[in-house]
């Protein structure tokens, strides 16, 4: 049922974000090493920056997962009720 309040009460699929971040971390690490070995310093730096961004994102995701059901609800947690907007 759509209530129109989804942007305010949306939940993130943290497990999916975790696996996608891990995949990105591996590719960024591979790219950094491969470009460094190939002597392409500009691309190696770009991949290194991407590696840092993905690492920070992964840390935030893991922090939210560890915070429990408020950030990572299971199947037994019902959806949030839309806020009651009374004037």
N, CA, C and O atoms as a Maestro MAE file, in Angstrom:
{
 s_m_m2io_version
 :::
 2.0.0
}

f_m_ct {
 s_m_title
 :::
 protein
 m_atom[348] {
  # First column is atom index #
  i_m_mmod_type
  r_m_x_coord
  r_m_y_coord
  r_m_z_coord
  i_m_residue_number
  s_m_chain_name
  s_m_pdb_residue_name
  s_m_pdb_atom_name
  i_m_atomic_number
  :::
  1 25 0.847 -1.175 0.000 1 A "UNK " " N  " 7
  2 3 0.000 0.000 0.000 1 A "UNK " " CA " 6
  3 2 0.891 1.236 0.000 1 A "UNK " " C  " 6
  4 15 1.733 1.393 0.884 1 A "UNK " " O  " 8
  5 25 0.714 2.102 -0.971 2 A "UNK " " N  " 7
  6 3 1.462 3.355 -1.013 2 A "UNK " " CA " 6
  7 2 0.719 4.408 -0.211 2 A "UNK " " C  " 6
  8 15 -0.493 4.585 -0.340 2 A "UNK " " O  " 8
  9 25 1.486 5.102 0.621 3 A "UNK " " N  " 7
  10 3 0.881 6.155 1.440 3 A "UNK " " CA " 6
  11 2 1.363 7.528 1.028 3 A "UNK " " C  " 6
  12 15 0.799 8.536 1.454 3 A "UNK " " O  " 8
  13 25 2.394 7.582 0.209 4 A "UNK " " N  " 7
  14 3 2.951 8.859 -0.183 4 A "UNK " " CA " 6
  15 2 4.023 9.356 0.771 4 A "UNK " " C  " 6
  16 15 4.604 10.418 0.549 4 A "UNK " " O  " 8
  17 25 4.294 8.596 1.838 5 A "UNK " " N  " 7
  18 3 5.293 9.032 2.815 5 A "UNK " " CA " 6
  19 2 6.585 8.236 2.704 5 A "UNK " " C  " 6
  20 15 7.418 8.287 3.609 5 A "UNK " " O  " 8
  21 25 6.766 7.505 1.617 6 A "UNK " " N  " 7
  22 3 7.912 6.619 1.503 6 A "UNK " " CA " 6
  23 2 9.260 7.322 1.620 6 A "UNK " " C  " 6
  24 15 10.148 6.773 2.273 6 A "UNK " " O  " 8
  25 25 9.470 8.486 1.038 7 A "UNK " " N  " 7
  26 3 10.789 9.094 1.187 7 A "UNK " " CA " 6
  27 2 11.160 9.386 2.643 7 A "UNK " " C  " 6
  28 15 12.335 9.313 3.002 7 A "UNK " " O  " 8
  29 25 10.189 9.710 3.476 8 A "UNK " " N  " 7
  30 3 10.484 10.008 4.880 8 A "UNK " " CA " 6
  31 2 10.626 8.744 5.719 8 A "UNK " " C  " 6
  32 15 11.313 8.756 6.740 8 A "UNK " " O  " 8
  33 25 9.999 7.673 5.310 9 A "UNK " " N  " 7
  34 3 10.021 6.448 6.122 9 A "UNK " " CA " 6
  35 2 10.705 5.300 5.388 9 A "UNK " " C  " 6
  36 15 10.532 4.138 5.755 9 A "UNK " " O  " 8
  37 25 11.474 5.616 4.363 10 A "UNK " " N  " 7
  38 3 12.114 4.568 3.562 10 A "UNK " " CA " 6
  39 2 13.183 3.847 4.372 10 A "UNK " " C  " 6
  40 15 13.819 4.430 5.249 10 A "UNK " " O  " 8
  41 25 13.363 2.591 4.065 11 A "UNK " " N  " 7
  42 3 14.408 1.785 4.677 11 A "UNK " " CA " 6
  43 2 15.400 1.387 3.596 11 A "UNK " " C  " 6
  44 15 15.036 1.227 2.431 11 A "UNK " " O  " 8
  45 25 16.640 1.231 3.988 12 A "UNK " " N  " 7
  46 3 17.676 0.857 3.046 12 A "UNK " " CA " 6
  47 2 17.915 -0.647 3.131 12 A "UNK " " C  " 6
  48 15 17.881 -1.234 4.213 12 A "UNK " " O  " 8
  49 25 18.152 -1.252 1.992 13 A "UNK " " N  " 7
  50 3 18.484 -2.677 1.953 13 A "UNK " " CA " 6
  51 2 19.968 -2.813 2.294 13 A "UNK " " C  " 6
  52 15 20.809 -2.910 1.400 13 A "UNK " " O  " 8
  53 25 20.280 -2.820 3.576 14 A "UNK " " N  " 7
  54 3 21.674 -2.758 4.010 14 A "UNK " " CA " 6
  55 2 22.469 -3.993 3.619 14 A "UNK " " C  " 6
  56 15 23.657 -3.895 3.312 14 A "UNK " " O  " 8
  57 25 21.833 -5.137 3.628 15 A "UNK " " N  " 7
  58 3 22.576 -6.349 3.246 15 A "UNK " " CA " 6
  59 2 22.977 -6.292 1.780 15 A "UNK " " C  " 6
  60 15 24.089 -6.683 1.427 15 A "UNK " " O  " 8
  61 25 22.090 -5.812 0.929 16 A "UNK " " N  " 7
  62 3 22.414 -5.665 -0.493 16 A "UNK " " CA " 6
  63 2 23.491 -4.602 -0.676 16 A "UNK " " C  " 6
  64 15 24.419 -4.788 -1.463 16 A "UNK " " O  " 8
  65 25 23.373 -3.488 0.047 17 A "UNK " " N  " 7
  66 3 24.406 -2.451 -0.024 17 A "UNK " " CA " 6
  67 2 25.747 -2.975 0.453 17 A "UNK " " C  " 6
  68 15 26.786 -2.602 -0.091 17 A "UNK " " O  " 8
  69 25 25.740 -3.846 1.474 18 A "UNK " " N  " 7
  70 3 26.982 -4.417 1.983 18 A "UNK " " CA " 6
  71 2 27.682 -5.223 0.896 18 A "UNK " " C  " 6
  72 15 28.874 -5.035 0.652 18 A "UNK " " O  " 8
  73 25 26.945 -6.122 0.241 19 A "UNK " " N  " 7
  74 3 27.555 -6.971 -0.771 19 A "UNK " " CA " 6
  75 2 27.992 -6.174 -1.992 19 A "UNK " " C  " 6
  76 15 29.027 -6.474 -2.586 19 A "UNK " " O  " 8
  77 25 27.219 -5.164 -2.374 20 A "UNK " " N  " 7
  78 3 27.623 -4.326 -3.498 20 A "UNK " " CA " 6
  79 2 28.864 -3.496 -3.150 20 A "UNK " " C  " 6
  80 15 29.735 -3.300 -3.997 20 A "UNK " " O  " 8
  81 25 28.947 -3.015 -1.923 21 A "UNK " " N  " 7
  82 3 30.135 -2.275 -1.489 21 A "UNK " " CA " 6
  83 2 31.356 -3.180 -1.442 21 A "UNK " " C  " 6
  84 15 32.454 -2.774 -1.823 21 A "UNK " " O  " 8
  85 25 31.163 -4.392 -0.980 22 A "UNK " " N  " 7
  86 3 32.277 -5.335 -0.941 22 A "UNK " " CA " 6
  87 2 32.767 -5.633 -2.366 22 A "UNK " " C  " 6
  88 15 33.971 -5.711 -2.609 22 A "UNK " " O  " 8
  89 25 31.841 -5.795 -3.286 23 A "UNK " " N  " 7
  90 3 32.193 -6.012 -4.685 23 A "UNK " " CA " 6
  91 2 32.966 -4.803 -5.231 23 A "UNK " " C  " 6
  92 15 33.987 -4.967 -5.900 23 A "UNK " " O  " 8
  93 25 32.481 -3.605 -4.946 24 A "UNK " " N  " 7
  94 3 33.167 -2.396 -5.382 24 A "UNK " " CA " 6
  95 2 34.532 -2.240 -4.744 24 A "UNK " " C  " 6
  96 15 35.470 -1.762 -5.382 24 A "UNK " " O  " 8
  97 25 34.647 -2.643 -3.482 25 A "UNK " " N  " 7
  98 3 35.929 -2.580 -2.779 25 A "UNK " " CA " 6
  99 2 36.960 -3.478 -3.470 25 A "UNK " " C  " 6
  100 15 38.105 -3.077 -3.676 25 A "UNK " " O  " 8
  101 25 36.549 -4.671 -3.818 26 A "UNK " " N  " 7
  102 3 37.461 -5.596 -4.494 26 A "UNK " " CA " 6
  103 2 37.896 -5.055 -5.855 26 A "UNK " " C  " 6
  104 15 39.075 -5.132 -6.202 26 A "UNK " " O  " 8
  105 25 36.953 -4.507 -6.630 27 A "UNK " " N  " 7
  106 3 37.303 -3.981 -7.945 27 A "UNK " " CA " 6
  107 2 38.169 -2.737 -7.842 27 A "UNK " " C  " 6
  108 15 39.090 -2.562 -8.639 27 A "UNK " " O  " 8
  109 25 37.891 -1.866 -6.871 28 A "UNK " " N  " 7
  110 3 38.712 -0.669 -6.703 28 A "UNK " " CA " 6
  111 2 40.127 -1.047 -6.274 28 A "UNK " " C  " 6
  112 15 41.099 -0.447 -6.733 28 A "UNK " " O  " 8
  113 25 40.243 -2.037 -5.398 29 A "UNK " " N  " 7
  114 3 41.558 -2.511 -4.982 29 A "UNK " " CA " 6
  115 2 42.307 -3.117 -6.170 29 A "UNK " " C  " 6
  116 15 43.486 -2.831 -6.376 29 A "UNK " " O  " 8
  117 25 41.626 -3.944 -6.940 30 A "UNK " " N  " 7
  118 3 42.229 -4.537 -8.129 30 A "UNK " " CA " 6
  119 2 42.675 -3.457 -9.116 30 A "UNK " " C  " 6
  120 15 43.776 -3.524 -9.663 30 A "UNK " " O  " 8
  121 25 41.812 -2.462 -9.338 31 A "UNK " " N  " 7
  122 3 42.150 -1.377 -10.264 31 A "UNK " " CA " 6
  123 2 43.343 -0.571 -9.782 31 A "UNK " " C  " 6
  124 15 44.215 -0.214 -10.575 31 A "UNK " " O  " 8
  125 25 43.388 -0.282 -8.490 32 A "UNK " " N  " 7
  126 3 44.513 0.466 -7.939 32 A "UNK " " CA " 6
  127 2 45.824 -0.287 -8.152 32 A "UNK " " C  " 6
  128 15 46.811 0.287 -8.613 32 A "UNK " " O  " 8
  129 25 45.825 -1.557 -7.817 33 A "UNK " " N  " 7
  130 3 47.047 -2.363 -7.965 33 A "UNK " " CA " 6
  131 2 47.411 -2.524 -9.436 33 A "UNK " " C  " 6
  132 15 48.574 -2.357 -9.804 33 A "UNK " " O  " 8
  133 25 46.442 -2.843 -10.275 34 A "UNK " " N  " 7
  134 3 46.715 -3.085 -11.698 34 A "UNK " " CA " 6
  135 2 47.257 -1.828 -12.376 34 A "UNK " " C  " 6
  136 15 48.223 -1.906 -13.135 34 A "UNK " " O  " 8
  137 25 46.648 -0.676 -12.114 35 A "UNK " " N  " 7
  138 3 47.120 0.548 -12.743 35 A "UNK " " CA " 6
  139 2 48.468 0.990 -12.181 35 A "UNK " " C  " 6
  140 15 49.282 1.569 -12.902 35 A "UNK " " O  " 8
  141 25 48.706 0.720 -10.904 36 A "UNK " " N  " 7
  142 3 50.011 1.049 -10.335 36 A "UNK " " CA " 6
  143 2 51.109 0.204 -10.970 36 A "UNK " " C  " 6
  144 15 52.192 0.705 -11.269 36 A "UNK " " O  " 8
  145 25 50.827 -1.070 -11.173 37 A "UNK " " N  " 7
  146 3 51.808 -1.961 -11.814 37 A "UNK " " CA " 6
  147 2 52.030 -1.564 -13.274 37 A "UNK " " C  " 6
  148 15 53.150 -1.640 -13.779 37 A "UNK " " O  " 8
  149 25 50.960 -1.141 -13.948 38 A "UNK " " N  " 7
  150 3 51.054 -0.755 -15.361 38 A "UNK " " CA " 6
  151 2 51.694 0.617 -15.543 38 A "UNK " " C  " 6
  152 15 51.974 1.017 -16.673 38 A "UNK " " O  " 8
  153 25 51.927 1.340 -14.461 39 A "UNK " " N  " 7
  154 3 52.549 2.648 -14.555 39 A "UNK " " CA " 6
  155 2 51.597 3.776 -14.893 39 A "UNK " " C  " 6
  156 15 52.037 4.856 -15.289 39 A "UNK " " O  " 8
  157 25 50.325 3.554 -14.750 40 A "UNK " " N  " 7
  158 3 49.303 4.583 -14.992 40 A "UNK " " CA " 6
  159 2 48.948 5.242 -13.665 40 A "UNK " " C  " 6
  160 15 47.956 4.879 -13.033 40 A "UNK " " O  " 8
  161 25 49.751 6.200 -13.248 41 A "UNK " " N  " 7
  162 3 49.590 6.770 -11.910 41 A "UNK " " CA " 6
  163 2 48.276 7.537 -11.750 41 A "UNK " " C  " 6
  164 15 47.676 7.501 -10.675 41 A "UNK " " O  " 8
  165 25 47.820 8.224 -12.792 42 A "UNK " " N  " 7
  166 3 46.555 8.960 -12.692 42 A "UNK " " CA " 6
  167 2 45.376 8.043 -12.421 42 A "UNK " " C  " 6
  168 15 44.545 8.324 -11.557 42 A "UNK " " O  " 8
  169 25 45.306 6.947 -13.161 43 A "UNK " " N  " 7
  170 3 44.227 5.980 -12.961 43 A "UNK " " CA " 6
  171 2 44.371 5.263 -11.619 43 A "UNK " " C  " 6
  172 15 43.374 4.948 -10.970 43 A "UNK " " O  " 8
  173 25 45.595 5.012 -11.213 44 A "UNK " " N  " 7
  174 3 45.822 4.367 -9.916 44 A "UNK " " CA " 6
  175 2 45.339 5.277 -8.788 44 A "UNK " " C  " 6
  176 15 44.731 4.806 -7.827 44 A "UNK " " O  " 8
  177 25 45.608 6.584 -8.906 45 A "UNK " " N  " 7
  178 3 45.136 7.532 -7.886 45 A "UNK " " CA " 6
  179 2 43.620 7.596 -7.885 45 A "UNK " " C  " 6
  180 15 43.002 7.618 -6.820 45 A "UNK " " O  " 8
  181 25 43.008 7.625 -9.069 46 A "UNK " " N  " 7
  182 3 41.539 7.657 -9.157 46 A "UNK " " CA " 6
  183 2 40.928 6.414 -8.512 46 A "UNK " " C  " 6
  184 15 39.946 6.510 -7.775 46 A "UNK " " O  " 8
  185 25 41.507 5.258 -8.787 47 A "UNK " " N  " 7
  186 3 41.002 4.028 -8.171 47 A "UNK " " CA " 6
  187 2 41.266 4.024 -6.665 47 A "UNK " " C  " 6
  188 15 40.460 3.495 -5.899 47 A "UNK " " O  " 8
  189 25 42.376 4.603 -6.240 48 A "UNK " " N  " 7
  190 3 42.667 4.700 -4.809 48 A "UNK " " CA " 6
  191 2 41.669 5.582 -4.083 48 A "UNK " " C  " 6
  192 15 41.247 5.262 -2.972 48 A "UNK " " O  " 8
  193 25 41.285 6.700 -4.710 49 A "UNK " " N  " 7
  194 3 40.265 7.574 -4.117 49 A "UNK " " CA " 6
  195 2 38.936 6.835 -4.044 49 A "UNK " " C  " 6
  196 15 38.236 6.904 -3.033 49 A "UNK " " O  " 8
  197 25 38.593 6.134 -5.106 50 A "UNK " " N  " 7
  198 3 37.367 5.332 -5.103 50 A "UNK " " CA " 6
  199 2 37.420 4.265 -4.012 50 A "UNK " " C  " 6
  200 15 36.416 3.981 -3.360 50 A "UNK " " O  " 8
  201 25 38.586 3.686 -3.823 51 A "UNK " " N  " 7
  202 3 38.776 2.684 -2.768 51 A "UNK " " CA " 6
  203 2 38.498 3.293 -1.397 51 A "UNK " " C  " 6
  204 15 37.864 2.654 -0.557 51 A "UNK " " O  " 8
  205 25 38.958 4.508 -1.162 52 A "UNK " " N  " 7
  206 3 38.686 5.173 0.120 52 A "UNK " " CA " 6
  207 2 37.202 5.458 0.310 52 A "UNK " " C  " 6
  208 15 36.664 5.263 1.400 52 A "UNK " " O  " 8
  209 25 36.542 5.918 -0.748 53 A "UNK " " N  " 7
  210 3 35.103 6.209 -0.654 53 A "UNK " " CA " 6
  211 2 34.317 4.935 -0.364 53 A "UNK " " C  " 6
  212 15 33.420 4.940 0.479 53 A "UNK " " O  " 8
  213 25 34.641 3.861 -1.044 54 A "UNK " " N  " 7
  214 3 33.943 2.592 -0.837 54 A "UNK " " CA " 6
  215 2 34.206 2.055 0.567 54 A "UNK " " C  " 6
  216 15 33.311 1.485 1.191 54 A "UNK " " O  " 8
  217 25 35.425 2.233 1.066 55 A "UNK " " N  " 7
  218 3 35.758 1.776 2.420 55 A "UNK " " CA " 6
  219 2 34.946 2.526 3.466 55 A "UNK " " C  " 6
  220 15 34.442 1.922 4.412 55 A "UNK " " O  " 8
  221 25 34.816 3.846 3.301 56 A "UNK " " N  " 7
  222 3 34.016 4.636 4.239 56 A "UNK " " CA " 6
  223 2 32.551 4.215 4.162 56 A "UNK " " C  " 6
  224 15 31.894 4.072 5.193 56 A "UNK " " O  " 8
  225 25 32.036 4.016 2.949 57 A "UNK " " N  " 7
  226 3 30.650 3.576 2.783 57 A "UNK " " CA " 6
  227 2 30.426 2.220 3.445 57 A "UNK " " C  " 6
  228 15 29.403 2.004 4.094 57 A "UNK " " O  " 8
  229 25 31.372 1.321 3.281 58 A "UNK " " N  " 7
  230 3 31.266 0.000 3.895 58 A "UNK " " CA " 6
  231 2 31.265 0.108 5.424 58 A "UNK " " C  " 6
  232 15 30.532 -0.615 6.098 58 A "UNK " " O  " 8
  233 25 32.078 0.999 5.961 59 A "UNK " " N  " 7
  234 3 32.102 1.194 7.417 59 A "UNK " " CA " 6
  235 2 30.764 1.731 7.918 59 A "UNK " " C  " 6
  236 15 30.279 1.308 8.968 59 A "UNK " " O  " 8
  237 25 30.171 2.656 7.178 60 A "UNK " " N  " 7
  238 3 28.862 3.206 7.578 60 A "UNK " " CA " 6
  239 2 27.796 2.120 7.504 60 A "UNK " " C  " 6
  240 15 26.948 2.026 8.391 60 A "UNK " " O  " 8
  241 25 27.829 1.316 6.478 61 A "UNK " " N  " 7
  242 3 26.855 0.229 6.335 61 A "UNK " " CA " 6
  243 2 26.984 -0.754 7.494 61 A "UNK " " C  " 6
  244 15 25.982 -1.151 8.089 61 A "UNK " " O  " 8
  245 25 28.211 -1.144 7.813 62 A "UNK " " N  " 7
  246 3 28.414 -2.083 8.922 62 A "UNK " " CA " 6
  247 2 27.959 -1.481 10.250 62 A "UNK " " C  " 6
  248 15 27.409 -2.184 11.097 62 A "UNK " " O  " 8
  249 25 28.187 -0.189 10.431 63 A "UNK " " N  " 7
  250 3 27.733 0.478 11.663 63 A "UNK " " CA " 6
  251 2 26.208 0.428 11.761 63 A "UNK " " C  " 6
  252 15 25.662 0.148 12.828 63 A "UNK " " O  " 8
  253 25 25.524 0.696 10.654 64 A "UNK " " N  " 7
  254 3 24.059 0.663 10.671 64 A "UNK " " CA " 6
  255 2 23.530 -0.749 10.894 64 A "UNK " " C  " 6
  256 15 22.529 -0.933 11.586 64 A "UNK " " O  " 8
  257 25 24.190 -1.742 10.317 65 A "UNK " " N  " 7
  258 3 23.762 -3.125 10.529 65 A "UNK " " CA " 6
  259 2 23.908 -3.497 12.004 65 A "UNK " " C  " 6
  260 15 23.030 -4.144 12.575 65 A "UNK " " O  " 8
  261 25 25.020 -3.087 12.619 66 A "UNK " " N  " 7
  262 3 25.260 -3.415 14.035 66 A "UNK " " CA " 6
  263 2 24.345 -2.667 14.991 66 A "UNK " " C  " 6
  264 15 24.196 -3.074 16.144 66 A "UNK " " O  " 8
  265 25 23.728 -1.578 14.536 67 A "UNK " " N  " 7
  266 3 22.840 -0.812 15.409 67 A "UNK " " CA " 6
  267 2 21.499 -1.502 15.624 67 A "UNK " " C  " 6
  268 15 20.721 -1.090 16.485 67 A "UNK " " O  " 8
  269 25 21.230 -2.516 14.875 68 A "UNK " " N  " 7
  270 3 20.049 -3.317 15.151 68 A "UNK " " CA " 6
  271 2 18.845 -3.019 14.291 68 A "UNK " " C  " 6
  272 15 18.966 -2.399 13.234 68 A "UNK " " O  " 8
  273 25 17.662 -3.465 14.745 69 A "UNK " " N  " 7
  274 3 16.460 -3.426 13.934 69 A "UNK " " CA " 6
  275 2 16.020 -2.035 13.497 69 A "UNK " " C  " 6
  276 15 15.304 -1.897 12.505 69 A "UNK " " O  " 8
  277 25 16.437 -1.005 14.223 70 A "UNK " " N  " 7
  278 3 16.026 0.331 13.789 70 A "UNK " " CA " 6
  279 2 16.584 0.629 12.400 70 A "UNK " " C  " 6
  280 15 15.915 1.252 11.575 70 A "UNK " " O  " 8
  281 25 17.806 0.184 12.148 71 A "UNK " " N  " 7
  282 3 18.422 0.429 10.847 71 A "UNK " " CA " 6
  283 2 18.360 -0.783 9.926 71 A "UNK " " C  " 6
  284 15 18.440 -0.631 8.707 71 A "UNK " " O  " 8
  285 25 18.222 -1.963 10.474 72 A "UNK " " N  " 7
  286 3 18.177 -3.170 9.652 72 A "UNK " " CA " 6
  287 2 17.030 -4.054 10.125 72 A "UNK " " C  " 6
  288 15 17.261 -5.046 10.816 72 A "UNK " " O  " 8
  289 25 15.804 -3.708 9.765 73 A "UNK " " N  " 7
  290 3 14.672 -4.494 10.233 73 A "UNK " " CA " 6
  291 2 14.617 -5.853 9.556 73 A "UNK " " C  " 6
  292 15 14.993 -6.014 8.394 73 A "UNK " " O  " 8
  293 25 14.142 -6.812 10.309 74 A "UNK " " N  " 7
  294 3 13.955 -8.148 9.764 74 A "UNK " " CA " 6
  295 2 12.542 -8.319 9.250 74 A "UNK " " C  " 6
  296 15 11.772 -7.361 9.173 74 A "UNK " " O  " 8
  297 25 12.215 -9.539 8.902 75 A "UNK " " N  " 7
  298 3 10.875 -9.804 8.369 75 A "UNK " " CA " 6
  299 2 9.798 -9.662 9.438 75 A "UNK " " C  " 6
  300 15 8.628 -9.448 9.119 75 A "UNK " " O  " 8
  301 25 10.192 -9.780 10.715 76 A "UNK " " N  " 7
  302 3 9.207 -9.693 11.790 76 A "UNK " " CA " 6
  303 2 8.897 -8.256 12.204 76 A "UNK " " C  " 6
  304 15 8.006 -8.040 13.026 76 A "UNK " " O  " 8
  305 25 9.602 -7.277 11.662 77 A "UNK " " N  " 7
  306 3 9.358 -5.867 11.986 77 A "UNK " " CA " 6
  307 2 8.407 -5.304 10.927 77 A "UNK " " C  " 6
  308 15 8.743 -5.306 9.743 77 A "UNK " " O  " 8
  309 25 7.231 -4.824 11.331 78 A "UNK " " N  " 7
  310 3 6.292 -4.282 10.339 78 A "UNK " " CA " 6
  311 2 6.793 -2.948 9.794 78 A "UNK " " C  " 6
  312 15 7.641 -2.309 10.417 78 A "UNK " " O  " 8
  313 25 6.279 -2.517 8.633 79 A "UNK " " N  " 7
  314 3 6.680 -1.238 8.084 79 A "UNK " " CA " 6
  315 2 6.281 -0.093 9.021 79 A "UNK " " C  " 6
  316 15 5.360 -0.217 9.829 79 A "UNK " " O  " 8
  317 25 6.994 1.009 8.889 80 A "UNK " " N  " 7
  318 3 6.648 2.179 9.696 80 A "UNK " " CA " 6
  319 2 5.277 2.678 9.300 80 A "UNK " " C  " 6
  320 15 4.901 2.631 8.129 80 A "UNK " " O  " 8
  321 25 4.541 3.153 10.270 81 A "UNK " " N  " 7
  322 3 3.261 3.770 9.985 81 A "UNK " " CA " 6
  323 2 3.510 5.182 9.439 81 A "UNK " " C  " 6
  324 15 4.421 5.864 9.908 81 A "UNK " " O  " 8
  325 25 2.727 5.625 8.468 82 A "UNK " " N  " 7
  326 3 2.925 6.986 7.974 82 A "UNK " " CA " 6
  327 2 2.660 7.990 9.091 82 A "UNK " " C  " 6
  328 15 1.797 7.766 9.940 82 A "UNK " " O  " 8
  329 25 3.397 9.089 9.089 83 A "UNK " " N  " 7
  330 3 3.179 10.082 10.148 83 A "UNK " " CA " 6
  331 2 1.785 10.675 10.060 83 A "UNK " " C  " 6
  332 15 1.246 10.892 8.975 83 A "UNK " " O  " 8
  333 25 1.222 10.926 11.216 84 A "UNK " " N  " 7
  334 3 -0.114 11.500 11.283 84 A "UNK " " CA " 6
  335 2 0.014 13.006 11.119 84 A "UNK " " C  " 6
  336 15 0.546 13.696 11.989 84 A "UNK " " O  " 8
  337 25 -0.480 13.507 9.995 85 A "UNK " " N  " 7
  338 3 -0.343 14.937 9.707 85 A "UNK " " CA " 6
  339 2 -1.658 15.646 9.998 85 A "UNK " " C  " 6
  340 15 -2.497 15.827 9.116 85 A "UNK " " O  " 8
  341 25 -1.813 16.033 11.222 86 A "UNK " " N  " 7
  342 3 -3.013 16.799 11.616 86 A "UNK " " CA " 6
  343 2 -2.599 18.239 11.857 86 A "UNK " " C  " 6
  344 15 -1.562 18.494 12.468 86 A "UNK " " O  " 8
  345 25 -3.396 19.173 11.386 87 A "UNK " " N  " 7
  346 3 -3.045 20.593 11.584 87 A "UNK " " CA " 6
  347 2 -3.200 21.049 13.009 87 A "UNK " " C  " 6
  348 15 -2.940 22.213 13.316 87 A "UNK " " O  " 8
  :::
 }
 m_bond[347] {
  # First column is bond index #
  i_m_from
  i_m_to
  i_m_order
  :::
  1 1 2 1
  2 2 3 1
  3 3 4 2
  4 3 5 1
  5 5 6 1
  6 6 7 1
  7 7 8 2
  8 7 9 1
  9 9 10 1
  10 10 11 1
  11 11 12 2
  12 11 13 1
  13 13 14 1
  14 14 15 1
  15 15 16 2
  16 15 17 1
  17 17 18 1
  18 18 19 1
  19 19 20 2
  20 19 21 1
  21 21 22 1
  22 22 23 1
  23 23 24 2
  24 23 25 1
  25 25 26 1
  26 26 27 1
  27 27 28 2
  28 27 29 1
  29 29 30 1
  30 30 31 1
  31 31 32 2
  32 31 33 1
  33 33 34 1
  34 34 35 1
  35 35 36 2
  36 35 37 1
  37 37 38 1
  38 38 39 1
  39 39 40 2
  40 39 41 1
  41 41 42 1
  42 42 43 1
  43 43 44 2
  44 43 45 1
  45 45 46 1
  46 46 47 1
  47 47 48 2
  48 47 49 1
  49 49 50 1
  50 50 51 1
  51 51 52 2
  52 51 53 1
  53 53 54 1
  54 54 55 1
  55 55 56 2
  56 55 57 1
  57 57 58 1
  58 58 59 1
  59 59 60 2
  60 59 61 1
  61 61 62 1
  62 62 63 1
  63 63 64 2
  64 63 65 1
  65 65 66 1
  66 66 67 1
  67 67 68 2
  68 67 69 1
  69 69 70 1
  70 70 71 1
  71 71 72 2
  72 71 73 1
  73 73 74 1
  74 74 75 1
  75 75 76 2
  76 75 77 1
  77 77 78 1
  78 78 79 1
  79 79 80 2
  80 79 81 1
  81 81 82 1
  82 82 83 1
  83 83 84 2
  84 83 85 1
  85 85 86 1
  86 86 87 1
  87 87 88 2
  88 87 89 1
  89 89 90 1
  90 90 91 1
  91 91 92 2
  92 91 93 1
  93 93 94 1
  94 94 95 1
  95 95 96 2
  96 95 97 1
  97 97 98 1
  98 98 99 1
  99 99 100 2
  100 99 101 1
  101 101 102 1
  102 102 103 1
  103 103 104 2
  104 103 105 1
  105 105 106 1
  106 106 107 1
  107 107 108 2
  108 107 109 1
  109 109 110 1
  110 110 111 1
  111 111 112 2
  112 111 113 1
  113 113 114 1
  114 114 115 1
  115 115 116 2
  116 115 117 1
  117 117 118 1
  118 118 119 1
  119 119 120 2
  120 119 121 1
  121 121 122 1
  122 122 123 1
  123 123 124 2
  124 123 125 1
  125 125 126 1
  126 126 127 1
  127 127 128 2
  128 127 129 1
  129 129 130 1
  130 130 131 1
  131 131 132 2
  132 131 133 1
  133 133 134 1
  134 134 135 1
  135 135 136 2
  136 135 137 1
  137 137 138 1
  138 138 139 1
  139 139 140 2
  140 139 141 1
  141 141 142 1
  142 142 143 1
  143 143 144 2
  144 143 145 1
  145 145 146 1
  146 146 147 1
  147 147 148 2
  148 147 149 1
  149 149 150 1
  150 150 151 1
  151 151 152 2
  152 151 153 1
  153 153 154 1
  154 154 155 1
  155 155 156 2
  156 155 157 1
  157 157 158 1
  158 158 159 1
  159 159 160 2
  160 159 161 1
  161 161 162 1
  162 162 163 1
  163 163 164 2
  164 163 165 1
  165 165 166 1
  166 166 167 1
  167 167 168 2
  168 167 169 1
  169 169 170 1
  170 170 171 1
  171 171 172 2
  172 171 173 1
  173 173 174 1
  174 174 175 1
  175 175 176 2
  176 175 177 1
  177 177 178 1
  178 178 179 1
  179 179 180 2
  180 179 181 1
  181 181 182 1
  182 182 183 1
  183 183 184 2
  184 183 185 1
  185 185 186 1
  186 186 187 1
  187 187 188 2
  188 187 189 1
  189 189 190 1
  190 190 191 1
  191 191 192 2
  192 191 193 1
  193 193 194 1
  194 194 195 1
  195 195 196 2
  196 195 197 1
  197 197 198 1
  198 198 199 1
  199 199 200 2
  200 199 201 1
  201 201 202 1
  202 202 203 1
  203 203 204 2
  204 203 205 1
  205 205 206 1
  206 206 207 1
  207 207 208 2
  208 207 209 1
  209 209 210 1
  210 210 211 1
  211 211 212 2
  212 211 213 1
  213 213 214 1
  214 214 215 1
  215 215 216 2
  216 215 217 1
  217 217 218 1
  218 218 219 1
  219 219 220 2
  220 219 221 1
  221 221 222 1
  222 222 223 1
  223 223 224 2
  224 223 225 1
  225 225 226 1
  226 226 227 1
  227 227 228 2
  228 227 229 1
  229 229 230 1
  230 230 231 1
  231 231 232 2
  232 231 233 1
  233 233 234 1
  234 234 235 1
  235 235 236 2
  236 235 237 1
  237 237 238 1
  238 238 239 1
  239 239 240 2
  240 239 241 1
  241 241 242 1
  242 242 243 1
  243 243 244 2
  244 243 245 1
  245 245 246 1
  246 246 247 1
  247 247 248 2
  248 247 249 1
  249 249 250 1
  250 250 251 1
  251 251 252 2
  252 251 253 1
  253 253 254 1
  254 254 255 1
  255 255 256 2
  256 255 257 1
  257 257 258 1
  258 258 259 1
  259 259 260 2
  260 259 261 1
  261 261 262 1
  262 262 263 1
  263 263 264 2
  264 263 265 1
  265 265 266 1
  266 266 267 1
  267 267 268 2
  268 267 269 1
  269 269 270 1
  270 270 271 1
  271 271 272 2
  272 271 273 1
  273 273 274 1
  274 274 275 1
  275 275 276 2
  276 275 277 1
  277 277 278 1
  278 278 279 1
  279 279 280 2
  280 279 281 1
  281 281 282 1
  282 282 283 1
  283 283 284 2
  284 283 285 1
  285 285 286 1
  286 286 287 1
  287 287 288 2
  288 287 289 1
  289 289 290 1
  290 290 291 1
  291 291 292 2
  292 291 293 1
  293 293 294 1
  294 294 295 1
  295 295 296 2
  296 295 297 1
  297 297 298 1
  298 298 299 1
  299 299 300 2
  300 299 301 1
  301 301 302 1
  302 302 303 1
  303 303 304 2
  304 303 305 1
  305 305 306 1
  306 306 307 1
  307 307 308 2
  308 307 309 1
  309 309 310 1
  310 310 311 1
  311 311 312 2
  312 311 313 1
  313 313 314 1
  314 314 315 1
  315 315 316 2
  316 315 317 1
  317 317 318 1
  318 318 319 1
  319 319 320 2
  320 319 321 1
  321 321 322 1
  322 322 323 1
  323 323 324 2
  324 323 325 1
  325 325 326 1
  326 326 327 1
  327 327 328 2
  328 327 329 1
  329 329 330 1
  330 330 331 1
  331 331 332 2
  332 331 333 1
  333 333 334 1
  334 334 335 1
  335 335 336 2
  336 335 337 1
  337 337 338 1
  338 338 339 1
  339 339 340 2
  340 339 341 1
  341 341 342 1
  342 342 343 1
  343 343 344 2
  344 343 345 1
  345 345 346 1
  346 346 347 1
  347 347 348 2
  :::
 }
}
